[in-house]
Every structure is written in C-alpha cells, then in structure tokens.
Amino acid sequence: MTGQNAERYYRPVVTPEEILIVLGLQFIFFQRRGLHSIDDQFNQLPESGAKFPISKKRYTAIMGCLTADFEQLATLLRDSWQNAVNPGTEFAVDETMYAFTGRAPDCPKRYIPRKPHRNGLLTYAAAFKTAHGPFVFDVRPDWVFNRALNSRAALRDIVKSWTWAANFHVIVDAGFSGEQEHHLLADLGCKFTASINQGHKKWLVDLLKQYCEREEHIAVADAFGLVWSFARDTLEDAEHFVVSNAFRRSVKRAREEAINSEQVKNLAKVGIRGLNQIADKFGLASQLNEFSQATHIAQAINLLVPEVEITPGGASSSNAAIAGDQPQEQGDDLEKKTVKQLQEIARGLRLKVAGQSKPELVTRIRLARTITANERSATKEALQQGRKKEGRALHNKYKQVFNSIDHHDAKWYDIQNHHDIHHWKAKFVMSLLISGVVNASVIYSHFEVRQFKPFCYDLGAALIWE
C-alpha cells in the first residue's frame, strides 16, 4: 500500500492504547461469533451503537506487524503477576501450546504430539491453584526460530526465580525428566514430585511391575532419600512412574555427590591450566598434578550440595532399599561376553532372558550378584507390602497439583475468537496477554465471583470504549 492510505493506516508505531483496543476486540469478536469475517465485524456496529475506535484497515495493519521483545515482555508479565499474589508452596510447571497454523521463515512453531493442540507457539509456564481457578505466575516463551528452549533449563530457571517461602514443592511431568534432573532440582533446595520417562529407570520399572497389581500403587525409597512409585490405573488403562523427595518420614537427606570418583578422572582430562582457572574461581590452592587438582575441585563442589531437612509429605512407603542408579560391579568381564554367554549366566541366576538386550542382561546379572538371598527375601517382602501402603498419596499429589496449567489452557482456548491471526509475533503477543486476562479473572473472582466469559466480554468493552 502506498500514498495517503499507507500513511493513514500503516503508521510505524503501535501505541499501548491501540494494543489494548486490539486485545479488547478479541473478546468482542468472540462474543459475535455469528459474524464470520473481519469485514462483517467492523461493518456491523454493536447493539449499543458505539463505534470502534480504530478502523478495520488499522486493525489489520496492527495484526500484521505487532511484535515485542519477548524476553522483556515475559519479564514484565512475570513481575506484575508475582506482585499480585502469594502462591503458597505448591505449583506445577508445564508447557502451554498456543495453537498456530501460520507459516513464516522465522516462525518458532513447535510440535508436541502428546498435546491436544500439537502445533503452535510454545511457552513454559508455572501455575498454582486457587479457590477460583489457576494462576500463572511465571512464563518462559520459546520464541527463537532456530534455537528451541530446553525444557529442563526452563524448569530450573523458573525454580531459581521463586521468591516466596523457602519450603516449596514443584510438580512436573515426564516432558522435563532426565537421568539426573531430580538431583538438579534437589540441588536448588526444593521439594519436587516428577513423572519420569520409564526408559530412564527401566530396570526399576520392570521390578516394580512384578509386584504392582491393577488399581495398586507401590513405592520404594532409595539411598538418597528419593521415593520412586509405580501405579497402574485400570480405568485409564495407564501406568504412571513418579519420583519425589517430599514423601518420606522426616530424615536428614543423604545427597549423591555432584562429582563422583569416576567423573573426577574425566575432569582431570581438562588439563592443569584449565583446572587451575577453575580452582582460582573457588579460591582453592594449586595442586601438583591434574588428578590432585580435579579431586580438590570435586571435593569443594560436593560440599556445596545442600543437606536439607525433609518434612513428611503425608505418605508412608516401603523401606525397600534400591540403588540410586543402575548397579555397577567393577572388575567383572561381563561386557566382553557374548549375548549367548550372558543368557547362560542369567539363567543360572534365575533371571528372565527372553527379549533382553546385552546391556540389559549385564545390568540384571550385576544386580543379582550384588544382592544376597536374605536381602532378596527382605526386599520381596517389602515390595509385597509396599502396594498396601499409602504410596497412593504421592500420585494423588501429582494429579491434584499438576493440572493447574491444563485448567489455565482450557480457559485460554475457551475465549479464542474465530478470526485467525496469521502473523506469529502478533499471535504470540496476544496469546501472552490473554494468559494475563485469565489471571485477572481469577483474581477478580476472589472479590466478586464472575464467570470467565462474561468477565472477558465486559473487559473487552472497557478496553475499547472506556
């Protein structure tokens, strides 16, 4: 567009007032779903007869170029939301997917197959429940096209930015799980309950499955104070595997070293020059060689691992001891044996061999060799009793808290108007602002109970005409 119309409708600056008007129009357009096009929306005035403060062409221009510094926008939203509430001590972190179908060379559209809306603009959100709905208090937009935001990094950033009570409890799903993620969360000084990808602890899942019947929950505690629980749900025909540091009797937490003896050997490979730089940062004295310096650094780092008093989470569990990770037996020659040879050894130990890969056979044999008959008998008895304990409380806590984000997303989708936004930056800005409207409705209902949609209609009118 050129000439007078370009100057009139495509002014280079979008004002804050115009952004509020455009936000309000999203709710007015949703309320008038019988009008199928933007032209119809602007050609037909509201019943009150009030005119829209911007034209259809200006609206289209704004929705075609609206953008933001998304890091700054997220910070502004986070600060305003956190200043409005005191969230208590329990919250969930999950992905929120804003459905989006547009295409552009720089569009950071993501795909998550387990989400109801699989394609869209992604943000990691933290929320807690209130008496009148979910409240999101932190967001981390995944907005860079060629550099997806790592989910576990986003989780740790959210936990580290927690500003309220020290004794807090975060609940996350398997999308954030990793081999060491539970230790990384514990290092931040929080309680956590996390759904875990079964592949990360397959040997333990296989063990618990043997003793967990339908509609049952079974829990075991490891040497580091973590409780691992497996559940089978007949109604949903589903299995659930979770880990938590919040569901044991009050104990002093025994923490796994951040750098173990095997990792010290790898650290020593950095070389004396690099190790000396690290030592200087810690204020450590120089050592004679690489291995001594690496050991000295590891000792200093391990001292930083906090020992925190764990208060009871309301669940008792089996006290069956399990290894923190897959068992290792130093000095054996199992890795050098063929699968057939390993199968013969496994049969001698009365282990299952069908369908087992070589690494799985090695792990099972090492585990069997390290457990005495008495220990095996005691563990079996503990496992059989475990499913009768209150391990169900761990899974109930997960279900009770984790769906906070799902409830927020349901409200967000409940108010989406039927006119698509094709420019991804405008869509992202509007989506984040509408998440703020969900929060506003929750806060408002604590003073005067309102249904969500009528709240949005009234807010839309206020943003446009007041």
C-alpha positions as CSV (number, residue, x, y, z in Angstrom):
1,M,0.0,0.0,0.0
2,T,1.4,3.4,-0.9
3,G,0.4,7.0,-0.8
4,Q,-2.2,8.5,1.6
5,N,-3.5,5.1,2.8
6,A,-0.1,4.0,3.7
7,E,0.4,7.0,6.0
8,R,-3.0,6.7,7.4
9,Y,-3.2,3.0,8.3
10,Y,0.4,1.8,8.4
11,R,1.9,4.2,10.9
12,P,5.2,2.7,12.1
13,V,4.4,3.0,15.8
14,V,1.7,0.9,17.5
15,T,0.7,2.7,20.7
16,P,-0.1,1.0,24.0
17,E,-3.7,2.2,23.7
18,E,-4.0,0.5,20.4
19,I,-2.7,-2.8,21.8
20,L,-5.4,-2.6,24.5
21,I,-8.0,-1.9,21.9
22,V,-6.9,-4.8,19.8
23,L,-6.9,-7.1,22.8
24,G,-10.4,-6.0,23.7
25,L,-11.6,-6.7,20.2
26,Q,-10.6,-10.3,20.5
27,F,-13.3,-10.7,23.2
28,I,-15.9,-8.7,21.3
29,F,-15.3,-10.7,18.1
30,F,-15.6,-13.9,20.1
31,Q,-19.0,-12.7,21.5
32,R,-20.2,-12.0,18.0
33,R,-19.3,-15.4,16.6
34,G,-22.2,-15.2,14.0
35,L,-20.2,-12.6,12.1
36,H,-17.8,-14.7,10.1
37,S,-15.3,-12.2,8.7
38,I,-13.4,-9.2,10.0
39,D,-15.3,-7.0,7.4
40,D,-18.6,-8.1,9.0
41,Q,-17.3,-7.3,12.5
42,F,-16.4,-3.8,11.6
43,N,-19.4,-3.1,9.3
44,Q,-21.9,-4.1,11.9
45,L,-21.9,-1.8,15.0
46,P,-22.5,-3.3,18.4
47,E,-26.1,-3.1,19.8
48,S,-25.2,-0.1,21.8
49,G,-24.4,1.8,18.6
50,A,-20.9,2.7,19.8
51,K,-18.3,2.9,17.1
52,F,-15.0,1.1,17.2
53,P,-12.1,3.5,18.0
54,I,-9.9,2.0,15.2
55,S,-10.9,1.1,11.6
56,K,-10.7,-2.4,10.0
57,K,-7.7,-1.4,8.0
58,R,-5.8,-0.1,11.0
59,Y,-6.7,-3.3,12.9
60,T,-5.4,-5.4,10.0
61,A,-2.2,-3.4,9.9
62,I,-1.6,-3.9,13.6
63,M,-2.3,-7.6,13.5
64,G,0.1,-7.9,10.6
65,C,3.1,-6.2,12.2
66,L,2.6,-6.3,16.0
67,T,5.8,-7.6,17.8
68,A,7.7,-7.3,21.1
69,D,10.9,-8.1,22.8
70,F,9.6,-11.4,24.1
71,E,12.2,-11.7,26.9
72,Q,11.2,-8.2,28.2
73,L,7.5,-8.9,27.7
74,A,7.8,-12.1,29.7
75,T,9.7,-10.3,32.5
76,L,7.0,-7.5,32.7
77,L,4.3,-10.1,32.9
78,R,6.1,-12.2,35.4
79,D,6.8,-9.2,37.7
80,S,3.2,-7.9,37.5
81,W,1.7,-11.4,38.2
82,Q,4.0,-12.2,41.1
83,N,3.4,-8.8,42.7
84,A,-0.3,-9.6,42.8
85,V,-0.3,-12.9,44.7
86,N,1.2,-15.1,47.4
87,P,1.1,-18.5,45.8
88,G,1.6,-20.7,48.9
89,T,4.1,-23.6,48.5
90,E,2.9,-25.9,45.7
91,F,2.9,-25.2,42.0
92,A,3.2,-27.0,38.6
93,V,5.4,-26.4,35.6
94,D,4.3,-27.5,32.1
95,E,4.2,-26.5,28.5
96,T,1.5,-24.2,27.2
97,M,0.9,-24.6,23.5
98,Y,-0.8,-21.7,21.8
99,A,-2.3,-23.2,18.6
100,F,-1.0,-21.6,15.5
101,T,-1.0,-22.8,11.9
102,G,0.7,-19.9,10.1
103,R,3.9,-20.2,8.2
104,A,6.9,-17.9,8.1
105,P,10.7,-18.4,7.6
106,D,11.4,-17.3,11.1
107,C,8.4,-18.8,12.9
108,P,9.3,-20.7,16.0
109,K,6.4,-23.1,15.7
110,R,6.9,-26.3,17.7
111,Y,5.4,-29.8,17.6
112,I,4.5,-31.8,20.7
113,P,2.5,-34.9,19.8
114,R,1.1,-35.5,23.3
115,K,-0.6,-32.1,23.4
116,P,-4.3,-31.6,22.4
117,H,-3.1,-28.9,20.0
118,R,0.1,-30.4,18.6
119,N,1.4,-27.4,16.6
120,G,1.8,-23.9,17.8
121,L,3.8,-21.3,19.8
122,L,5.2,-22.7,22.9
123,T,5.8,-21.3,26.4
124,Y,6.8,-22.9,29.6
125,A,4.5,-21.8,32.4
126,A,4.3,-22.2,36.2
127,A,1.0,-22.1,37.9
128,F,-0.8,-22.9,41.2
129,K,-4.4,-23.5,42.0
130,T,-6.7,-21.0,43.9
131,A,-10.3,-21.3,45.1
132,H,-11.4,-19.7,41.8
133,G,-9.1,-21.2,39.2
134,P,-5.5,-21.5,38.1
135,F,-3.0,-18.6,38.4
136,V,0.1,-18.5,36.2
137,F,3.0,-16.6,37.9
138,D,5.9,-17.3,35.5
139,V,6.3,-17.8,31.8
140,R,9.3,-18.6,29.6
141,P,8.4,-18.1,25.9
142,D,10.2,-20.4,23.4
143,W,10.4,-17.8,20.6
144,V,13.7,-18.2,18.8
145,F,13.2,-19.9,15.5
146,N,16.4,-22.0,15.2
147,R,17.2,-22.4,18.9
148,A,14.4,-24.3,20.8
149,L,14.3,-23.5,24.6
150,N,15.4,-26.6,26.5
151,S,12.6,-27.7,28.8
152,R,14.8,-28.7,31.7
153,A,16.7,-25.4,31.5
154,A,13.4,-23.5,31.6
155,L,12.3,-25.5,34.6
156,R,15.4,-24.7,36.5
157,D,15.2,-21.0,35.6
158,I,11.6,-21.0,36.9
159,V,12.6,-22.7,40.2
160,K,15.6,-20.4,40.7
161,S,13.3,-17.4,40.3
162,W,11.0,-18.5,43.1
163,T,10.8,-15.5,45.5
164,W,8.4,-16.7,48.2
165,A,8.5,-19.3,51.0
166,A,11.7,-21.5,51.0
167,N,9.9,-24.8,51.7
168,F,8.2,-25.1,48.3
169,H,7.1,-28.1,46.2
170,V,7.2,-28.2,42.4
171,I,5.3,-30.8,40.3
172,V,6.4,-31.6,36.7
173,D,5.6,-34.3,34.1
174,A,7.8,-36.6,32.1
175,G,8.5,-33.9,29.5
176,F,11.0,-32.4,31.9
177,S,12.6,-35.7,33.1
178,G,16.2,-36.7,32.6
179,E,18.7,-39.0,34.0
180,Q,19.8,-36.5,36.7
181,E,17.0,-34.0,36.7
182,H,15.8,-34.9,40.1
183,H,19.2,-34.3,41.6
184,L,19.5,-31.0,39.8
185,L,16.1,-29.9,41.3
186,A,17.2,-31.1,44.8
187,D,20.3,-29.0,44.4
188,L,18.1,-25.9,44.1
189,G,16.7,-26.7,47.6
190,C,13.1,-27.5,46.7
191,K,10.8,-30.4,47.1
192,F,9.7,-32.0,43.9
193,T,7.4,-34.7,42.5
194,A,8.1,-35.6,38.9
195,S,6.7,-38.0,36.4
196,I,9.5,-40.0,34.9
197,N,10.1,-41.5,31.5
198,Q,10.1,-45.2,32.2
199,G,13.1,-45.6,29.9
200,H,15.3,-43.7,32.3
201,K,14.9,-46.3,35.0
202,K,13.6,-49.3,33.1
203,W,15.2,-51.8,35.4
204,L,13.4,-50.4,38.4
205,V,10.1,-50.1,36.5
206,D,10.4,-53.8,35.5
207,L,11.0,-54.7,39.1
208,L,8.0,-52.7,40.5
209,K,5.7,-54.0,37.7
210,Q,6.2,-57.5,39.1
211,Y,4.6,-56.6,42.4
212,C,2.1,-53.9,41.3
213,E,-1.4,-55.1,40.6
214,R,-4.3,-53.2,38.9
215,E,-5.5,-50.2,40.8
216,E,-2.4,-50.5,43.0
217,H,0.5,-48.2,43.9
218,I,3.9,-49.3,45.0
219,A,6.7,-47.2,46.4
220,V,10.3,-47.8,47.3
221,A,12.9,-45.4,48.8
222,D,16.5,-45.3,47.5
223,A,19.7,-44.5,49.4
224,F,19.4,-40.8,48.6
225,G,16.0,-40.2,50.2
226,L,14.1,-40.3,46.9
227,V,10.8,-42.2,46.7
228,W,10.1,-44.0,43.4
229,S,6.5,-45.0,42.9
230,F,4.7,-47.1,40.2
231,A,1.0,-47.1,39.7
232,R,-1.5,-49.0,37.5
233,D,-4.8,-47.5,36.7
234,T,-7.4,-49.9,35.4
235,L,-9.9,-47.2,34.4
236,E,-7.5,-45.3,32.2
237,D,-5.5,-48.4,31.3
238,A,-2.4,-46.4,32.1
239,E,0.8,-46.8,34.0
240,H,2.5,-43.9,35.9
241,F,6.0,-43.7,37.2
242,V,7.0,-40.9,39.5
243,V,9.8,-39.8,41.8
244,S,9.7,-37.5,44.8
245,N,11.8,-36.2,47.6
246,A,8.8,-35.0,49.6
247,F,7.2,-38.3,50.7
248,R,9.3,-39.8,53.4
249,R,9.4,-39.6,57.2
250,S,11.5,-36.7,58.5
251,V,15.1,-37.5,57.8
252,K,18.3,-35.7,57.1
253,R,18.7,-36.0,53.3
254,A,21.7,-38.1,52.2
255,R,22.7,-36.5,48.9
256,E,24.5,-38.1,46.0
257,E,27.8,-36.4,45.2
258,A,27.7,-33.9,42.4
259,I,31.0,-35.2,41.1
260,N,31.8,-38.9,41.9
261,S,35.2,-40.6,41.7
262,E,34.7,-41.8,38.2
263,Q,33.8,-38.3,37.0
264,V,37.0,-36.9,38.7
265,K,39.0,-38.9,36.1
266,N,37.2,-37.2,33.3
267,L,37.6,-33.8,34.9
268,A,41.3,-34.3,35.2
269,K,41.4,-34.6,31.4
270,V,40.7,-30.8,31.2
271,G,44.4,-30.2,31.8
272,I,46.2,-28.4,34.6
273,R,45.8,-25.0,33.0
274,G,42.0,-25.2,32.9
275,L,41.8,-26.8,36.3
276,N,43.9,-24.1,37.8
277,Q,41.5,-21.5,36.4
278,I,38.5,-23.4,38.0
279,A,40.4,-23.7,41.3
280,D,41.2,-20.0,41.3
281,K,37.4,-19.2,40.9
282,F,36.8,-21.3,44.1
283,G,39.7,-19.9,45.9
284,L,41.5,-23.2,46.1
285,A,45.2,-23.8,46.4
286,S,47.1,-25.2,43.4
287,Q,47.9,-28.9,43.4
288,L,50.9,-30.9,42.0
289,N,49.1,-32.6,39.1
290,E,45.8,-32.8,37.1
291,F,44.3,-35.7,39.2
292,S,45.0,-34.0,42.5
293,Q,43.6,-30.7,41.3
294,A,40.5,-32.4,39.9
295,T,39.9,-34.2,43.2
296,H,40.4,-31.0,45.1
297,I,37.8,-29.2,42.9
298,A,35.3,-32.1,43.2
299,Q,35.6,-32.0,47.0
300,A,34.8,-28.3,47.0
301,I,31.8,-28.7,44.7
302,N,30.4,-31.6,46.6
303,L,30.5,-29.6,49.8
304,L,28.1,-27.2,48.1
305,V,25.4,-29.9,47.8
306,P,22.9,-28.9,50.5
307,E,21.6,-31.3,53.1
308,V,18.1,-30.2,53.8
309,E,15.7,-31.5,56.4
310,I,12.8,-33.2,54.6
311,T,9.5,-32.9,56.3
312,P,6.8,-35.6,55.9
313,G,4.7,-35.4,52.8
314,G,1.8,-37.4,54.1
315,A,2.8,-40.7,52.6
316,S,4.5,-43.7,54.0
317,S,6.3,-46.1,51.7
318,S,8.1,-49.3,51.5
319,N,11.6,-49.1,53.0
320,A,13.0,-51.4,50.4
321,A,16.4,-50.1,49.5
322,I,17.3,-49.7,45.8
323,A,20.4,-48.5,44.1
324,G,20.4,-44.8,43.1
325,D,21.3,-45.8,39.6
326,Q,21.9,-49.0,37.6
327,P,24.2,-51.2,39.6
328,Q,27.8,-51.4,38.6
329,E,30.3,-54.1,39.5
330,Q,33.9,-53.1,39.0
331,G,36.3,-55.7,37.7
332,D,33.9,-58.2,36.1
333,D,34.2,-59.3,32.5
334,L,30.6,-59.3,31.5
335,E,31.0,-56.6,28.8
336,K,33.4,-58.9,27.0
337,K,31.0,-61.9,26.9
338,T,28.6,-62.7,24.1
339,V,24.8,-62.4,24.5
340,K,24.6,-66.2,24.5
341,Q,27.1,-66.4,27.3
342,L,25.3,-63.8,29.3
343,Q,22.0,-65.6,28.8
344,E,23.5,-68.8,30.3
345,I,24.7,-66.8,33.3
346,A,21.3,-65.1,33.7
347,R,19.5,-68.5,33.6
348,G,21.8,-69.7,36.4
349,L,20.7,-66.7,38.4
350,R,17.0,-67.5,37.5
351,L,16.7,-64.2,35.6
352,K,14.5,-63.5,32.6
353,V,16.5,-63.6,29.3
354,A,13.8,-63.5,26.6
355,G,13.9,-60.2,24.7
356,Q,16.7,-58.8,26.8
357,S,19.5,-56.8,25.1
358,K,23.1,-57.2,26.0
359,P,23.2,-54.0,28.2
360,E,20.0,-55.2,30.0
361,L,21.4,-58.6,30.6
362,V,24.7,-57.2,32.0
363,T,22.7,-54.9,34.3
364,R,20.4,-57.7,35.6
365,I,23.3,-60.0,36.2
366,R,25.3,-57.4,38.1
367,L,22.2,-56.5,40.2
368,A,21.6,-60.2,41.0
369,R,25.2,-60.8,42.0
370,T,25.2,-57.9,44.5
371,I,22.1,-58.9,46.4
372,T,22.3,-61.7,48.9
373,A,19.5,-64.3,49.4
374,N,18.5,-62.6,52.7
375,E,18.4,-59.2,51.1
376,R,16.3,-60.5,48.2
377,S,13.8,-62.1,50.6
378,A,13.6,-58.9,52.6
379,T,13.2,-56.8,49.5
380,K,10.5,-59.0,48.1
381,E,8.5,-58.9,51.4
382,A,8.9,-55.1,51.5
383,L,7.7,-54.8,47.9
384,Q,4.7,-57.0,48.6
385,Q,3.7,-54.8,51.5
386,G,4.5,-51.6,49.6
387,R,1.4,-51.7,47.5
388,K,-0.7,-51.8,50.6
389,K,0.9,-48.6,52.0
390,E,0.0,-45.0,51.4
391,G,2.1,-44.6,48.3
392,R,-1.1,-43.5,46.6
393,A,-0.7,-40.1,48.3
394,L,2.3,-39.4,46.0
395,H,0.3,-40.0,42.9
396,N,-2.7,-38.1,44.3
397,K,-0.5,-35.1,45.0
398,Y,0.7,-35.2,41.4
399,K,-2.8,-35.3,40.0
400,Q,-4.1,-32.7,42.4
401,V,-1.4,-30.0,41.6
402,F,-0.1,-30.8,38.1
403,N,-3.3,-30.0,36.1
404,S,-3.1,-26.3,37.0
405,I,-1.6,-25.5,33.6
406,D,-4.3,-27.6,31.9
407,H,-7.0,-25.6,33.6
408,H,-5.4,-22.4,32.5
409,D,-5.1,-23.6,28.9
410,A,-8.7,-24.7,28.9
411,K,-9.8,-21.1,29.8
412,W,-7.4,-19.7,27.2
413,Y,-8.9,-21.8,24.5
414,D,-12.4,-21.1,25.8
415,I,-12.2,-17.4,24.7
416,Q,-10.3,-17.7,21.4
417,N,-12.2,-15.8,18.6
418,H,-12.7,-17.5,15.2
419,H,-10.6,-15.0,13.2
420,D,-7.1,-16.4,12.8
421,I,-4.0,-14.3,13.4
422,H,-1.6,-15.1,10.6
423,H,1.5,-13.1,11.9
424,W,3.2,-15.3,14.5
425,K,4.6,-12.4,16.5
426,A,1.2,-10.8,16.8
427,K,-0.3,-14.1,17.8
428,F,2.4,-14.7,20.5
429,V,1.9,-11.2,21.9
430,M,-1.9,-11.6,22.0
431,S,-1.6,-15.1,23.5
432,L,0.6,-14.0,26.4
433,L,-1.7,-11.0,27.1
434,I,-4.8,-13.3,27.1
435,S,-3.0,-15.5,29.6
436,G,-2.8,-12.4,31.7
437,V,-6.6,-11.9,31.3
438,V,-7.1,-15.5,32.6
439,N,-5.1,-14.4,35.7
440,A,-7.1,-11.2,36.0
441,S,-10.4,-13.1,36.0
442,V,-9.1,-15.4,38.8
443,I,-8.0,-12.5,41.0
444,Y,-11.3,-10.6,40.3
445,S,-13.4,-13.7,41.3
446,H,-11.8,-13.6,44.8
447,F,-13.6,-10.3,45.4
448,E,-16.7,-10.8,43.2
449,V,-17.4,-14.2,41.7
450,R,-17.7,-13.9,37.9
451,Q,-18.0,-16.5,35.1
452,F,-15.0,-16.3,32.8
453,K,-16.6,-15.4,29.5
454,P,-18.8,-12.6,30.9
455,F,-15.8,-11.2,32.6
456,C,-13.9,-11.2,29.2
457,Y,-16.9,-9.5,27.4
458,D,-17.0,-6.7,30.0
459,L,-13.3,-6.3,29.9
460,G,-13.3,-6.1,26.1
461,A,-15.9,-3.4,26.2
462,A,-13.9,-1.5,28.9
463,L,-10.7,-1.7,26.9
464,I,-12.3,-0.4,23.7
465,W,-14.8,2.3,24.9
466,E,-13.7,3.5,28.4
